[in-house]
Amino acid sequence: MKHAWRLLLIVGILITILGAGSDFLLPSTSPGLNLPQMLIIVAGLVIAFSALRLRRARLLNRSFGGARKTLLKALLITLFTLILLEVVLAAWGRQTYFPRQMPAQNVREVPWGICDELGCRKKYEAVLDACAAGYLSGIRCVINRDGFGDMDEFVEVEALPQSDRILIMGDSYTRGFHADVGKSYVDRLEAEMPEAIVWNVAEPGTATNQAVLTFAGIAPRLKPQLSILGFYMNDFPENLVPKDMSLRLIDDEGKQYFVTRFEEDRWGNPVELPADMVNAYLAVGATPPLSEFERLLGTTHLGTLALRTLDYVLGIDGEDLSFDRQKHVTRQLLAQLRDDVAALGSQFLVLLIPRQADVDAPGLPYQTAIQLFEELQIPYIEARHVLEPADYTGHWSTEGHQKVGAYLSECVIAYFEKGALSSCEHVVMPE
């Protein structure tokens, strides 16, 4: 009882401050005080005023019974104020963090993918059926029996003629998204080296952790002389998530959705979500809650304000802390892949794939990637030197792919002709 008024005063002040700053926290708001904001501020002031009344009453009436009655009054005023505020905000139609009522689910999972010791990839027969039914088309229908986006089958190298052998790993850029079929940068490399065997094991939505798994499972069979990793900036955050195949969902009208089985909580830890929960929340475009308590809190307007505040506070320093973790894990994975490639007697090369903004002004992830390659002494090529922002259409356009393919091919051809990556001026050889 002695310090109850202080607690109420702090609660009131916090609600007042949050009300004044909710422009920065809540979606669909605009600068300047509006009615919902004013209501939140007034509610905070009422609670703070009740706290001061409680303190005054305690000073005037020091008996236990009198103080208890005054405290009860203050708590009732506070509770009534918060309930009234919640009701008014609900009547105003403000958006909550999580929907109170989930719509009827009309999406279902389409099992076209698999994740195992080779990493994540597609199911051969399932994809062929999906392509025949019209659910998939274009580059997504290029697949071999191992489930990777390559028309060449992965056979024992002894069964092949003595040719130059190249294994390429990566994500959707390396897979060839947004390029015409047969016109990706990997396809350009194959066209420039028709006598070579080029295997593409890239899988959209994956990162360096996938490359480590796939190389360990596939490379001993293929024995590539050159192993190339297409490294994109998404590798940093995605390396924190366990190997995963994004769920492919489809609704009654045939519209497709993609969502991952994993989400990072506010502290940067990966959390696996049940498929049925992902499906339900996907229909309303919301990230699923990580606990039942968070869900209940997020269905209220005051709880929404609290969660948005927590997101904002953690976002101030959280991004730096999270990126430090991403950098540490990515460094470990790159070192492991470098060592695995060397142990197989193959040469390792990284193609550094920039974001659109990195073409003119490399950002922190791009600079960090170069720093890691330098520290680990991994040879690399910067694709941004031949790209322009106009070469991006989400991914690279066909023209962008062709530019990068020609740039990379020059160095790959030089390597096989002269036996050293350093013979190509485009390759950076860290010392």
C-alpha positions as CSV (number, residue, x, y, z in Angstrom):
1,M,0.0,0.0,0.0
2,K,2.8,2.3,0.8
3,H,4.2,2.5,-2.7
4,A,1.0,1.7,-4.6
5,W,0.5,5.3,-5.6
6,R,3.9,5.4,-7.2
7,L,3.1,2.4,-9.3
8,L,-0.1,3.9,-10.5
9,L,1.6,7.2,-11.2
10,I,4.3,5.4,-13.3
11,V,1.5,3.4,-15.2
12,G,-0.4,6.7,-15.9
13,I,2.7,8.5,-17.1
14,L,3.7,5.6,-19.4
15,I,0.2,5.4,-21.0
16,T,0.3,9.2,-21.5
17,I,3.7,9.0,-23.2
18,L,2.7,6.0,-25.4
19,G,-0.5,7.9,-26.4
20,A,1.6,10.9,-27.5
21,G,4.0,8.7,-29.4
22,S,1.6,6.2,-30.9
23,D,2.1,7.8,-34.3
24,F,5.5,6.0,-34.5
25,L,4.1,2.7,-33.2
26,L,0.7,1.9,-34.7
27,P,0.0,1.2,-38.4
28,S,-2.3,3.5,-40.4
29,T,-1.7,6.6,-38.3
30,S,-0.6,10.0,-39.4
31,P,1.3,12.8,-37.7
32,G,-0.6,15.0,-35.3
33,L,-2.9,14.3,-32.4
34,N,-6.1,12.5,-33.4
35,L,-9.1,11.4,-31.2
36,P,-7.8,7.9,-30.4
37,Q,-4.5,9.4,-29.3
38,M,-6.2,12.0,-27.2
39,L,-8.3,9.2,-25.5
40,I,-5.1,7.3,-24.6
41,I,-3.4,10.5,-23.3
42,V,-6.5,11.3,-21.2
43,A,-6.7,7.8,-19.8
44,G,-3.0,8.1,-18.7
45,L,-3.7,11.4,-17.1
46,V,-6.7,10.1,-15.2
47,I,-4.6,7.2,-13.8
48,A,-1.8,9.6,-12.9
49,F,-4.3,11.9,-11.2
50,S,-5.8,9.0,-9.3
51,A,-2.3,8.1,-8.1
52,L,-1.7,11.6,-6.7
53,R,-5.1,11.5,-5.0
54,L,-4.2,8.2,-3.4
55,R,-0.9,9.7,-2.1
56,R,-2.8,12.8,-0.7
57,A,-5.4,10.5,0.9
58,R,-2.7,8.4,2.5
59,L,-1.0,11.5,4.0
60,L,-4.3,12.7,5.4
61,N,-5.5,9.3,6.6
62,R,-2.8,7.0,7.8
63,S,-5.1,4.3,9.2
64,F,-4.8,1.0,7.5
65,G,-8.5,0.7,6.7
66,G,-8.6,4.2,5.2
67,A,-5.6,3.6,3.0
68,R,-7.0,0.3,1.9
69,K,-10.3,1.9,0.8
70,T,-8.4,4.7,-1.0
71,L,-6.2,2.1,-2.8
72,L,-9.3,0.1,-3.8
73,K,-10.9,3.3,-5.2
74,A,-7.8,4.2,-7.2
75,L,-7.6,0.6,-8.6
76,L,-11.2,0.7,-9.6
77,I,-10.8,4.0,-11.3
78,T,-7.8,2.7,-13.1
79,L,-9.5,-0.5,-14.2
80,F,-12.6,1.4,-15.3
81,T,-10.5,3.8,-17.3
82,L,-8.6,1.1,-19.1
83,I,-11.7,-0.9,-19.9
84,L,-13.5,2.3,-21.2
85,L,-10.5,3.1,-23.3
86,E,-10.4,-0.4,-24.8
87,V,-14.1,-0.2,-25.6
88,V,-13.8,3.2,-27.3
89,L,-10.8,2.2,-29.3
90,A,-12.6,-1.0,-30.4
91,A,-15.6,1.0,-31.4
92,W,-13.3,3.4,-33.3
93,G,-12.2,0.4,-35.4
94,R,-8.5,0.5,-34.6
95,Q,-6.4,-2.3,-36.0
96,T,-5.1,-4.8,-33.4
97,Y,-1.8,-6.6,-33.5
98,F,-3.5,-10.0,-34.1
99,P,-7.0,-10.5,-35.5
100,R,-9.6,-11.4,-32.9
101,Q,-11.5,-13.6,-35.2
102,M,-9.6,-15.8,-37.7
103,P,-11.3,-16.1,-41.1
104,A,-12.2,-19.5,-42.4
105,Q,-9.2,-21.2,-43.8
106,N,-9.2,-21.7,-47.5
107,V,-5.5,-22.5,-48.0
108,R,-3.9,-25.9,-47.9
109,E,-0.3,-27.1,-48.1
110,V,1.0,-28.5,-51.4
111,P,3.8,-31.0,-50.7
112,W,6.2,-30.2,-53.5
113,G,9.3,-29.9,-51.3
114,I,11.5,-32.1,-49.2
115,C,14.3,-31.4,-46.7
116,D,16.8,-34.1,-45.7
117,E,20.6,-34.7,-45.5
118,L,21.0,-33.1,-49.0
119,G,19.3,-29.9,-47.9
120,C,16.0,-28.7,-49.2
121,R,14.8,-29.2,-52.8
122,K,11.8,-30.2,-54.8
123,K,10.1,-33.6,-55.2
124,Y,10.7,-34.6,-58.8
125,E,7.4,-36.4,-59.6
126,A,5.3,-33.9,-57.6
127,V,6.8,-31.0,-59.5
128,L,6.2,-32.7,-62.9
129,D,2.6,-33.3,-62.0
130,A,2.2,-29.6,-60.8
131,C,3.7,-28.4,-64.1
132,A,1.4,-30.6,-66.1
133,A,-1.6,-29.3,-64.1
134,G,-0.5,-25.7,-64.7
135,Y,0.3,-24.8,-61.1
136,L,4.0,-24.3,-62.0
137,S,5.6,-23.1,-65.1
138,G,8.9,-21.7,-66.5
139,I,12.1,-22.0,-64.5
140,R,10.3,-23.9,-61.7
141,C,9.6,-26.8,-64.1
142,V,13.3,-27.3,-64.8
143,I,14.3,-30.2,-62.4
144,N,16.3,-33.4,-62.3
145,R,15.6,-36.6,-60.5
146,D,17.5,-35.4,-57.4
147,G,15.0,-32.5,-57.1
148,F,17.4,-29.7,-58.1
149,G,16.9,-27.1,-60.8
150,D,19.2,-28.7,-63.4
151,M,18.3,-30.8,-66.4
152,D,21.6,-32.7,-66.0
153,E,21.3,-35.8,-63.8
154,F,23.8,-36.1,-60.9
155,V,25.6,-39.4,-61.8
156,E,28.9,-40.8,-60.5
157,V,31.7,-38.8,-62.1
158,E,33.4,-42.1,-63.3
159,A,30.4,-42.5,-65.7
160,L,31.1,-39.1,-67.4
161,P,33.7,-38.2,-70.0
162,Q,36.8,-36.4,-68.7
163,S,35.4,-32.8,-68.8
164,D,35.7,-29.7,-66.7
165,R,33.3,-30.1,-63.8
166,I,31.7,-27.1,-62.0
167,L,29.2,-27.2,-59.1
168,I,27.2,-24.0,-58.4
169,M,25.3,-23.4,-55.1
170,G,23.1,-20.6,-54.1
171,D,19.5,-19.3,-53.8
172,S,16.9,-17.9,-56.2
173,Y,19.4,-15.7,-58.0
174,T,21.5,-18.7,-58.9
175,R,18.4,-20.7,-59.6
176,G,17.6,-18.1,-62.3
177,F,14.5,-16.4,-61.1
178,H,13.2,-13.6,-63.3
179,A,15.4,-14.7,-66.2
180,D,13.9,-16.4,-69.3
181,V,14.2,-20.1,-69.2
182,G,17.7,-21.0,-70.3
183,K,19.0,-17.5,-69.9
184,S,20.2,-17.4,-66.2
185,Y,23.8,-16.5,-65.4
186,V,24.5,-20.2,-64.8
187,D,23.0,-21.0,-68.3
188,R,25.3,-18.3,-69.8
189,L,28.3,-20.0,-68.2
190,E,27.2,-23.3,-69.7
191,A,26.8,-21.7,-73.1
192,E,30.3,-20.2,-72.8
193,M,31.8,-23.6,-71.9
194,P,29.8,-26.2,-73.9
195,E,32.4,-28.9,-73.2
196,A,32.1,-28.5,-69.5
197,I,29.7,-30.1,-67.1
198,V,27.9,-27.5,-64.9
199,W,25.7,-28.7,-62.1
200,N,23.3,-26.2,-60.5
201,V,22.1,-27.1,-57.0
202,A,20.7,-23.7,-56.1
203,E,17.4,-23.6,-54.2
204,P,15.3,-20.5,-53.7
205,G,14.9,-19.3,-50.2
206,T,18.0,-21.0,-48.9
207,A,21.3,-19.8,-47.6
208,T,24.9,-20.8,-46.8
209,N,23.7,-23.5,-44.4
210,Q,21.9,-25.2,-47.3
211,A,25.1,-25.0,-49.4
212,V,27.1,-26.8,-46.7
213,L,24.6,-29.7,-46.6
214,T,24.2,-30.0,-50.3
215,F,27.9,-29.9,-51.0
216,A,28.5,-32.6,-48.4
217,G,25.9,-34.8,-50.0
218,I,26.4,-34.2,-53.7
219,A,30.0,-33.2,-54.3
220,P,31.6,-36.6,-53.4
221,R,29.5,-38.1,-56.2
222,L,30.3,-35.4,-58.7
223,K,33.9,-34.5,-57.7
224,P,33.8,-30.9,-59.1
225,Q,37.1,-29.2,-59.9
226,L,35.5,-25.8,-59.2
227,S,32.8,-25.1,-56.6
228,I,31.0,-21.7,-56.8
229,L,28.8,-20.2,-54.2
230,G,26.3,-17.5,-55.1
231,F,26.2,-15.4,-51.9
232,Y,23.3,-13.0,-51.4
233,M,22.7,-10.6,-48.5
234,N,19.7,-12.7,-47.3
235,D,22.2,-15.4,-46.4
236,F,23.0,-13.5,-43.2
237,P,19.5,-13.7,-41.5
238,E,18.6,-17.0,-43.1
239,N,21.7,-18.7,-41.7
240,L,20.2,-18.4,-38.2
241,V,17.2,-20.5,-39.2
242,P,17.5,-24.3,-39.4
243,K,17.3,-25.9,-42.8
244,D,13.8,-25.4,-44.0
245,M,11.6,-25.7,-47.0
246,S,9.2,-22.8,-47.4
247,L,5.6,-24.0,-47.3
248,R,3.8,-23.7,-50.6
249,L,0.1,-23.1,-50.1
250,I,-2.8,-22.9,-52.5
251,D,-6.3,-21.6,-52.0
252,D,-9.6,-22.7,-53.6
253,E,-9.1,-20.2,-56.5
254,G,-5.6,-21.6,-57.3
255,K,-3.7,-18.6,-55.9
256,Q,-0.3,-19.7,-54.4
257,Y,1.3,-18.4,-51.2
258,F,4.7,-19.0,-49.7
259,V,5.6,-18.9,-46.0
260,T,8.4,-20.4,-43.9
261,R,7.9,-22.9,-41.1
262,F,10.2,-20.8,-38.9
263,E,10.0,-17.3,-37.5
264,E,12.4,-15.4,-35.4
265,D,11.1,-14.3,-32.0
266,R,11.9,-10.8,-30.7
267,W,15.2,-12.0,-29.3
268,G,16.4,-13.4,-32.6
269,N,15.8,-17.1,-31.8
270,P,14.2,-19.4,-34.4
271,V,10.8,-20.8,-33.5
272,E,9.1,-23.5,-35.5
273,L,5.5,-22.9,-36.2
274,P,2.8,-25.6,-36.7
275,A,1.7,-25.7,-40.3
276,D,-2.0,-25.2,-39.4
277,M,-1.2,-22.0,-37.4
278,V,0.9,-20.7,-40.3
279,N,-2.0,-21.4,-42.8
280,A,-4.6,-19.6,-40.6
281,Y,-2.6,-16.4,-40.1
282,L,-1.4,-16.3,-43.6
283,A,-5.0,-15.7,-44.7
284,V,-5.0,-12.4,-42.9
285,G,-1.4,-11.5,-43.7
286,A,-0.2,-11.6,-40.1
287,T,2.8,-13.2,-38.6
288,P,1.6,-15.9,-36.1
289,P,2.1,-15.2,-32.4
290,L,4.8,-17.1,-30.6
291,S,2.7,-17.9,-27.6
292,E,-1.0,-18.0,-26.5
293,F,-0.3,-15.1,-24.1
294,E,1.0,-13.0,-26.9
295,R,-2.0,-13.8,-29.0
296,L,-4.4,-12.8,-26.3
297,L,-2.5,-9.6,-25.6
298,G,-2.3,-8.7,-29.2
299,T,-6.1,-9.0,-29.7
300,T,-6.6,-6.0,-27.4
301,H,-5.9,-2.4,-28.4
302,L,-3.9,-1.6,-25.3
303,G,-2.0,-4.9,-25.7
304,T,-1.3,-3.9,-29.3
305,L,0.2,-0.6,-28.1
306,A,2.4,-2.6,-25.6
307,L,3.6,-5.0,-28.3
308,R,4.3,-2.2,-30.8
309,T,6.3,-0.4,-28.1
310,L,8.3,-3.6,-27.4
311,D,9.0,-4.0,-31.1
312,Y,10.1,-0.4,-31.3
313,V,12.4,-0.6,-28.3
314,L,14.0,-3.8,-29.3
315,G,14.4,-2.5,-32.9
316,I,16.7,0.3,-31.7
317,D,19.5,-2.0,-30.6
318,G,18.1,-5.3,-31.6
319,E,19.1,-5.1,-35.3
320,D,22.7,-4.6,-34.4
321,L,22.7,-7.5,-31.9
322,S,20.9,-9.7,-34.3
323,F,23.3,-8.9,-37.2
324,D,26.3,-9.7,-34.9
325,R,24.8,-13.2,-34.5
326,Q,24.2,-13.5,-38.2
327,K,27.7,-12.5,-39.0
328,H,29.2,-15.0,-36.5
329,V,27.1,-17.9,-37.8
330,T,27.7,-17.0,-41.4
331,R,31.5,-16.9,-40.8
332,Q,31.4,-20.4,-39.3
333,L,29.4,-21.8,-42.3
334,L,31.7,-20.1,-44.9
335,A,34.7,-21.6,-43.1
336,Q,33.2,-25.0,-43.1
337,L,32.2,-24.9,-46.7
338,R,35.7,-23.6,-47.6
339,D,37.3,-26.5,-45.7
340,D,34.9,-29.1,-47.2
341,V,35.7,-27.9,-50.7
342,A,39.4,-28.0,-50.1
343,A,39.2,-31.5,-48.6
344,L,37.6,-32.7,-51.9
345,G,40.5,-31.2,-53.9
346,S,38.2,-28.6,-55.5
347,Q,38.8,-24.8,-55.9
348,F,36.3,-22.5,-54.0
349,L,35.0,-19.3,-55.5
350,V,32.2,-17.0,-54.3
351,L,30.1,-14.8,-56.6
352,L,29.0,-11.9,-54.4
353,I,25.4,-11.0,-55.4
354,P,24.5,-7.4,-54.5
355,R,21.1,-6.0,-53.6
356,Q,19.8,-3.4,-55.9
357,A,20.9,-0.6,-53.5
358,D,24.4,-2.2,-53.2
359,V,25.1,-1.6,-56.9
360,D,25.7,2.1,-56.3
361,A,26.4,2.2,-52.5
362,P,27.3,-1.1,-50.8
363,G,25.5,-1.5,-47.5
364,L,26.6,-3.0,-44.2
365,P,25.8,-6.7,-45.1
366,Y,27.6,-6.4,-48.4
367,Q,30.7,-4.8,-46.8
368,T,30.5,-7.5,-44.0
369,A,30.5,-10.2,-46.6
370,I,33.7,-8.9,-48.2
371,Q,35.2,-8.6,-44.7
372,L,34.4,-12.3,-44.1
373,F,35.9,-13.4,-47.4
374,E,39.0,-11.5,-46.7
375,E,39.4,-13.0,-43.2
376,L,38.7,-16.5,-44.4
377,Q,40.9,-16.0,-47.5
378,I,38.1,-17.0,-49.9
379,P,38.5,-15.8,-53.5
380,Y,35.4,-13.8,-54.7
381,I,34.0,-11.9,-57.6
382,E,31.8,-8.8,-57.2
383,A,28.9,-8.9,-59.6
384,R,28.0,-5.3,-58.9
385,H,30.8,-4.1,-61.2
386,V,28.8,-5.1,-64.3
387,L,25.3,-4.3,-63.0
388,E,23.0,-1.3,-63.0
389,P,19.9,-0.7,-60.8
390,A,17.8,-1.1,-63.9
391,D,18.9,-4.7,-64.2
392,Y,16.7,-5.6,-61.3
393,T,13.1,-6.7,-61.5
394,G,12.9,-8.1,-58.0
395,H,15.7,-10.4,-59.1
396,W,18.0,-9.8,-62.0
397,S,16.3,-9.4,-65.4
398,T,17.4,-11.6,-68.2
399,E,19.8,-8.9,-69.3
400,G,21.3,-8.7,-65.8
401,H,21.8,-12.5,-65.7
402,Q,23.5,-12.4,-69.0
403,K,25.9,-9.6,-67.8
404,V,26.8,-11.5,-64.7
405,G,27.1,-14.8,-66.6
406,A,29.6,-13.3,-69.1
407,Y,31.6,-11.7,-66.3
408,L,31.8,-14.9,-64.4
409,S,32.5,-17.0,-67.4
410,E,35.6,-15.0,-68.3
411,C,37.2,-16.0,-65.0
412,V,36.0,-19.6,-65.0
413,I,37.4,-20.2,-68.5
414,A,40.7,-18.6,-67.4
415,Y,40.9,-20.9,-64.4
416,F,40.5,-24.0,-66.5
417,E,43.0,-22.8,-69.1
418,K,45.7,-21.6,-66.7
419,G,45.0,-23.5,-63.5
420,A,44.6,-20.5,-61.2
421,L,41.8,-18.1,-60.3
422,S,44.3,-15.3,-60.0
423,S,44.8,-15.3,-63.7
424,C,41.5,-13.5,-64.0
425,E,41.6,-9.8,-63.0
426,H,37.9,-9.9,-61.8
427,V,38.7,-12.3,-59.0
428,V,39.8,-10.9,-55.7
429,M,42.4,-13.2,-54.1
430,P,42.6,-12.3,-50.3
431,E,46.0,-12.7,-48.8
